[in-house]
Amino acid sequence: MARIPDAEMEARKRFILRYLIDQTCPVQHDVRISLTTMMVELELTSSQLRIALLHLKASGYVQVERCFAKNGAQVENAYRVTQLGRVYSNA
């Protein structure tokens, strides 16, 4: 797999952070959304989205909590952009 340029990854990470911030519920301070929905709305491939989210999580910009249905199936994730992530998204 080809490595994408750093500038492209940085732009993608900021794009995703801004999207999450815009979608965040003001009461719960997070957004509950499936990866599929994010892929469609952001027009990213599964790999592009997953890799960028891994970078955001590893950098401490996003906290992720898995959400499950009563039958145990994972239905979505809850994403919370940290204060550090908010600063990074505006840099």
N, C-alpha and C positions, 0 to 999 in steps of 0.2 A: 504494500500500500504506500502510495506517495505521501510524503509529509507536506502539509500545507504551510505556506509562509506564515511567520509569526504575526505579521500585520493583519493577515486575513483572519487568523484565529482570534486575535485581540478584538477585531471588529465584530466577529460573530459572538464572542462572549458578551460584549457590551450590548449588542442587539438583543440577545436572550435576556439579559438582566433587565433591560428597559421594558421588554415585554412582560416579564414577571412582575415588575413593579407596577406597571399599568393595570395588570389583572388582579393585583393583591386586594383581598377583602380587608377593608379598614378596621373591622372589628376583630378578626382573628389574626391579622397581620401575615397571612399566607395565602397562597393560591393553590387550590386542589384541581389538578388537571392531568389528563393522561398524556403519555408521550405521543400517542397518535394524533391527538388534537393539536398539540404543540407543533408537530411535524407539518401538519396541514396548514395551520395558521401562519407559521413562520416560513413555510416553503423550504424546509430543510429535509435532507434525507435522515434516516434513522441513525446512521453512523455519524453524520455531521452533528446532530443534536446530542447524541450520547457522549461523544468525545468532548464537546464543549462543556456539557454539564459536569463531566468528570473533572475537567480543569477548574471549573467554577467551585465545585465542592472541595477539591483538594486545596484550593487557594483560600478557602474560608469565606467566599463571597455568597454562597448559597448553602442552606441547610435543607436536607431532603428527608421526608418521613414517608414511608410506604403506607398506603391505605388499602384496606381489604374489605371485601363484601362479607356478609354473614356466612357464606359458604366457604370462606377461606381464600377465594380468588383475589389476586391483586387487581384493583380496578383503576387506580390512579396514584399519584404521589402528591404530597403537600410540599410546596416549595416556599421557603422563607428567605428573602434576600436580607443578608446581614447588613449592619451599618457599614462595614468595610466594603461590602458589595455595592451599596448605594454610592459611596464615595468613588469607587472604581468606575461605576457606570457613567459618572459625570466627568471623568478625567479626560 
